[in-house]
Structure formats: C-alpha cells, structure tokens
Amino acid sequence: MDQRNRDPRKPILSDGDKPIPEDIYPVIDTDLARDNLENNIPAADLEDL
C-alpha cells in the first residue's frame, strides 16, 4: 500500500487483521450499550468479584 494515499485515521495492521468497517461501528456500539444495560455491567464493575 502506498503510504501517501493511506487514510491516517485507519491503523496500519501488520498481523493480517482487517479493520472493522466504519458502517458497522454504530451497530457494535448499540449492541454493547444494550448488553451493558441488560447485564447491569456498571454495577458489576463496582463489586469485588
């Protein structure tokens, strides 16, 4: 890949992993937020496990 044409917001990955497409991030954020609310993650973080 030509470094001059690379998008500086996207990391250079040397291990072969592909970055998550930007159009997927809202879905991931929504799922994580819903899971945190459903599982009461903030309260669990305050407890000694």
Jmol script that loads the backbone (N, CA, C; Angstrom):
load data "model"
ATOM      1  N   MET A   1       0.856  -1.184   0.000  1.00  0.00           N
ATOM      2  CA  MET A   1       0.000   0.000   0.000  1.00  0.00           C
ATOM      3  C   MET A   1       0.891   1.232   0.000  1.00  0.00           C
ATOM      4  N   ASP A   2       0.520   2.211  -0.789  1.00  0.00           N
ATOM      5  CA  ASP A   2       1.259   3.465  -0.862  1.00  0.00           C
ATOM      6  C   ASP A   2       0.926   4.308   0.370  1.00  0.00           C
ATOM      7  N   GLN A   3       1.933   4.631   1.169  1.00  0.00           N
ATOM      8  CA  GLN A   3       1.718   5.367   2.418  1.00  0.00           C
ATOM      9  C   GLN A   3       1.181   6.771   2.179  1.00  0.00           C
ATOM     10  N   ARG A   4       1.429   7.356   1.022  1.00  0.00           N
ATOM     11  CA  ARG A   4       0.939   8.713   0.742  1.00  0.00           C
ATOM     12  C   ARG A   4      -0.569   8.740   0.559  1.00  0.00           C
ATOM     13  N   ASN A   5      -1.153   7.652   0.108  1.00  0.00           N
ATOM     14  CA  ASN A   5      -2.591   7.597  -0.140  1.00  0.00           C
ATOM     15  C   ASN A   5      -3.366   6.941   1.005  1.00  0.00           C
ATOM     16  N   ARG A   6      -2.668   6.569   2.066  1.00  0.00           N
ATOM     17  CA  ARG A   6      -3.304   5.873   3.190  1.00  0.00           C
ATOM     18  C   ARG A   6      -4.126   6.850   4.021  1.00  0.00           C
ATOM     19  N   ASP A   7      -5.288   6.405   4.484  1.00  0.00           N
ATOM     20  CA  ASP A   7      -6.135   7.199   5.373  1.00  0.00           C
ATOM     21  C   ASP A   7      -5.472   7.214   6.750  1.00  0.00           C
ATOM     22  N   PRO A   8      -5.082   8.378   7.274  1.00  0.00           N
ATOM     23  CA  PRO A   8      -4.366   8.425   8.559  1.00  0.00           C
ATOM     24  C   PRO A   8      -5.224   8.003   9.744  1.00  0.00           C
ATOM     25  N   ARG A   9      -6.546   7.961   9.580  1.00  0.00           N
ATOM     26  CA  ARG A   9      -7.428   7.547  10.679  1.00  0.00           C
ATOM     27  C   ARG A   9      -7.465   6.044  10.858  1.00  0.00           C
ATOM     28  N   LYS A  10      -7.025   5.310   9.853  1.00  0.00           N
ATOM     29  CA  LYS A  10      -7.056   3.856   9.931  1.00  0.00           C
ATOM     30  C   LYS A  10      -5.655   3.343  10.262  1.00  0.00           C
ATOM     31  N   PRO A  11      -5.548   2.465  11.246  1.00  0.00           N
ATOM     32  CA  PRO A  11      -4.226   1.970  11.643  1.00  0.00           C
ATOM     33  C   PRO A  11      -3.624   1.052  10.586  1.00  0.00           C
ATOM     34  N   ILE A  12      -2.315   0.987  10.594  1.00  0.00           N
ATOM     35  CA  ILE A  12      -1.613   0.041   9.742  1.00  0.00           C
ATOM     36  C   ILE A  12      -1.558  -1.273  10.507  1.00  0.00           C
ATOM     37  N   LEU A  13      -2.095  -2.316   9.929  1.00  0.00           N
ATOM     38  CA  LEU A  13      -2.145  -3.607  10.598  1.00  0.00           C
ATOM     39  C   LEU A  13      -1.121  -4.531   9.963  1.00  0.00           C
ATOM     40  N   SER A  14      -0.211  -5.027  10.786  1.00  0.00           N
ATOM     41  CA  SER A  14       0.834  -5.885  10.247  1.00  0.00           C
ATOM     42  C   SER A  14       0.555  -7.368  10.468  1.00  0.00           C
ATOM     43  N   ASP A  15      -0.466  -7.699  11.259  1.00  0.00           N
ATOM     44  CA  ASP A  15      -0.728  -9.101  11.567  1.00  0.00           C
ATOM     45  C   ASP A  15      -1.800  -9.725  10.678  1.00  0.00           C
ATOM     46  N   GLY A  16      -2.284  -9.006   9.691  1.00  0.00           N
ATOM     47  CA  GLY A  16      -3.257  -9.555   8.761  1.00  0.00           C
ATOM     48  C   GLY A  16      -4.697  -9.295   9.131  1.00  0.00           C
ATOM     49  N   ASP A  17      -4.958  -8.740  10.318  1.00  0.00           N
ATOM     50  CA  ASP A  17      -6.335  -8.421  10.690  1.00  0.00           C
ATOM     51  C   ASP A  17      -6.842  -7.261   9.854  1.00  0.00           C
ATOM     52  N   LYS A  18      -8.132  -7.289   9.584  1.00  0.00           N
ATOM     53  CA  LYS A  18      -8.748  -6.201   8.835  1.00  0.00           C
ATOM     54  C   LYS A  18      -9.472  -5.285   9.806  1.00  0.00           C
ATOM     55  N   PRO A  19      -9.423  -3.974   9.584  1.00  0.00           N
ATOM     56  CA  PRO A  19     -10.161  -3.062  10.465  1.00  0.00           C
ATOM     57  C   PRO A  19     -11.665  -3.256  10.298  1.00  0.00           C
ATOM     58  N   ILE A  20     -12.412  -2.950  11.342  1.00  0.00           N
ATOM     59  CA  ILE A  20     -13.864  -3.051  11.290  1.00  0.00           C
ATOM     60  C   ILE A  20     -14.381  -1.905  10.429  1.00  0.00           C
ATOM     61  N   PRO A  21     -15.234  -2.178   9.444  1.00  0.00           N
ATOM     62  CA  PRO A  21     -15.771  -1.106   8.596  1.00  0.00           C
ATOM     63  C   PRO A  21     -16.524  -0.068   9.429  1.00  0.00           C
ATOM     64  N   GLU A  22     -16.385   1.194   9.035  1.00  0.00           N
ATOM     65  CA  GLU A  22     -16.995   2.280   9.796  1.00  0.00           C
ATOM     66  C   GLU A  22     -18.515   2.183   9.843  1.00  0.00           C
ATOM     67  N   ASP A  23     -19.146   1.591   8.834  1.00  0.00           N
ATOM     68  CA  ASP A  23     -20.607   1.490   8.854  1.00  0.00           C
ATOM     69  C   ASP A  23     -21.093   0.435   9.851  1.00  0.00           C
ATOM     70  N   ILE A  24     -20.194  -0.376  10.385  1.00  0.00           N
ATOM     71  CA  ILE A  24     -20.550  -1.392  11.374  1.00  0.00           C
ATOM     72  C   ILE A  24     -20.457  -0.845  12.797  1.00  0.00           C
ATOM     73  N   TYR A  25     -19.623   0.171  13.035  1.00  0.00           N
ATOM     74  CA  TYR A  25     -19.422   0.688  14.389  1.00  0.00           C
ATOM     75  C   TYR A  25     -20.714   1.061  15.112  1.00  0.00           C
ATOM     76  N   PRO A  26     -21.676   1.746  14.477  1.00  0.00           N
ATOM     77  CA  PRO A  26     -22.909   2.068  15.212  1.00  0.00           C
ATOM     78  C   PRO A  26     -23.644   0.820  15.705  1.00  0.00           C
ATOM     79  N   VAL A  27     -23.626  -0.243  14.942  1.00  0.00           N
ATOM     80  CA  VAL A  27     -24.285  -1.482  15.349  1.00  0.00           C
ATOM     81  C   VAL A  27     -23.562  -2.080  16.548  1.00  0.00           C
ATOM     82  N   ILE A  28     -22.235  -2.089  16.506  1.00  0.00           N
ATOM     83  CA  ILE A  28     -21.459  -2.627  17.622  1.00  0.00           C
ATOM     84  C   ILE A  28     -21.703  -1.790  18.866  1.00  0.00           C
ATOM     85  N   ASP A  29     -21.646  -0.469  18.740  1.00  0.00           N
ATOM     86  CA  ASP A  29     -21.856   0.405  19.889  1.00  0.00           C
ATOM     87  C   ASP A  29     -23.234   0.185  20.493  1.00  0.00           C
ATOM     88  N   THR A  30     -24.243   0.026  19.656  1.00  0.00           N
ATOM     89  CA  THR A  30     -25.598  -0.190  20.145  1.00  0.00           C
ATOM     90  C   THR A  30     -25.698  -1.532  20.868  1.00  0.00           C
ATOM     91  N   ASP A  31     -25.121  -2.573  20.294  1.00  0.00           N
ATOM     92  CA  ASP A  31     -25.159  -3.890  20.925  1.00  0.00           C
ATOM     93  C   ASP A  31     -24.434  -3.880  22.263  1.00  0.00           C
ATOM     94  N   LEU A  32     -23.272  -3.248  22.320  1.00  0.00           N
ATOM     95  CA  LEU A  32     -22.523  -3.194  23.568  1.00  0.00           C
ATOM     96  C   LEU A  32     -23.270  -2.398  24.621  1.00  0.00           C
ATOM     97  N   ALA A  33     -23.869  -1.304  24.230  1.00  0.00           N
ATOM     98  CA  ALA A  33     -24.625  -0.494  25.186  1.00  0.00           C
ATOM     99  C   ALA A  33     -25.824  -1.269  25.709  1.00  0.00           C
ATOM    100  N   ARG A  34     -26.518  -1.966  24.818  1.00  0.00           N
ATOM    101  CA  ARG A  34     -27.680  -2.753  25.242  1.00  0.00           C
ATOM    102  C   ARG A  34     -27.247  -3.873  26.188  1.00  0.00           C
ATOM    103  N   ASP A  35     -26.157  -4.556  25.854  1.00  0.00           N
ATOM    104  CA  ASP A  35     -25.660  -5.619  26.724  1.00  0.00           C
ATOM    105  C   ASP A  35     -25.275  -5.072  28.091  1.00  0.00           C
ATOM    106  N   ASN A  36     -24.635  -3.918  28.116  1.00  0.00           N
ATOM    107  CA  ASN A  36     -24.249  -3.323  29.394  1.00  0.00           C
ATOM    108  C   ASN A  36     -25.468  -3.001  30.233  1.00  0.00           C
ATOM    109  N   LEU A  37     -26.517  -2.496  29.611  1.00  0.00           N
ATOM    110  CA  LEU A  37     -27.733  -2.183  30.359  1.00  0.00           C
ATOM    111  C   LEU A  37     -28.441  -3.451  30.826  1.00  0.00           C
ATOM    112  N   GLU A  38     -28.545  -4.431  29.939  1.00  0.00           N
ATOM    113  CA  GLU A  38     -29.243  -5.665  30.288  1.00  0.00           C
ATOM    114  C   GLU A  38     -28.513  -6.441  31.372  1.00  0.00           C
ATOM    115  N   ASN A  39     -27.201  -6.430  31.331  1.00  0.00           N
ATOM    116  CA  ASN A  39     -26.412  -7.212  32.280  1.00  0.00           C
ATOM    117  C   ASN A  39     -25.967  -6.397  33.482  1.00  0.00           C
ATOM    118  N   ASN A  40     -26.359  -5.130  33.530  1.00  0.00           N
ATOM    119  CA  ASN A  40     -26.003  -4.244  34.630  1.00  0.00           C
ATOM    120  C   ASN A  40     -24.491  -4.233  34.853  1.00  0.00           C
ATOM    121  N   ILE A  41     -23.741  -4.091  33.787  1.00  0.00           N
ATOM    122  CA  ILE A  41     -22.285  -4.105  33.851  1.00  0.00           C
ATOM    123  C   ILE A  41     -21.733  -3.020  34.774  1.00  0.00           C
ATOM    124  N   PRO A  42     -22.248  -1.786  34.739  1.00  0.00           N
ATOM    125  CA  PRO A  42     -21.679  -0.774  35.642  1.00  0.00           C
ATOM    126  C   PRO A  42     -21.755  -1.194  37.110  1.00  0.00           C
ATOM    127  N   ALA A  43     -22.846  -1.824  37.531  1.00  0.00           N
ATOM    128  CA  ALA A  43     -22.956  -2.282  38.918  1.00  0.00           C
ATOM    129  C   ALA A  43     -21.970  -3.415  39.192  1.00  0.00           C
ATOM    130  N   ALA A  44     -21.789  -4.299  38.235  1.00  0.00           N
ATOM    131  CA  ALA A  44     -20.846  -5.400  38.411  1.00  0.00           C
ATOM    132  C   ALA A  44     -19.421  -4.882  38.522  1.00  0.00           C
ATOM    133  N   ASP A  45     -19.101  -3.811  37.805  1.00  0.00           N
ATOM    134  CA  ASP A  45     -17.765  -3.233  37.885  1.00  0.00           C
ATOM    135  C   ASP A  45     -17.469  -2.686  39.273  1.00  0.00           C
ATOM    136  N   LEU A  46     -18.497  -2.290  40.006  1.00  0.00           N
ATOM    137  CA  LEU A  46     -18.301  -1.733  41.336  1.00  0.00           C
ATOM    138  C   LEU A  46     -18.136  -2.817  42.403  1.00  0.00           C
ATOM    139  N   GLU A  47     -18.496  -4.043  42.080  1.00  0.00           N
ATOM    140  CA  GLU A  47     -18.410  -5.131  43.045  1.00  0.00           C
ATOM    141  C   GLU A  47     -17.039  -5.795  42.992  1.00  0.00           C
ATOM    142  N   ASP A  48     -16.616  -6.340  44.115  1.00  0.00           N
ATOM    143  CA  ASP A  48     -15.402  -7.157  44.152  1.00  0.00           C
ATOM    144  C   ASP A  48     -15.785  -8.565  43.742  1.00  0.00           C
ATOM    145  N   LEU A  49     -15.260  -8.990  42.622  1.00  0.00           N
ATOM    146  CA  LEU A  49     -15.617 -10.329  42.134  1.00  0.00           C
ATOM    147  C   LEU A  49     -14.547 -11.328  42.502  1.00  0.00           C
TER     148      LEU A  49
END
end "model"
wireframe off; spacefill off
backbone 0.3
color backbone group
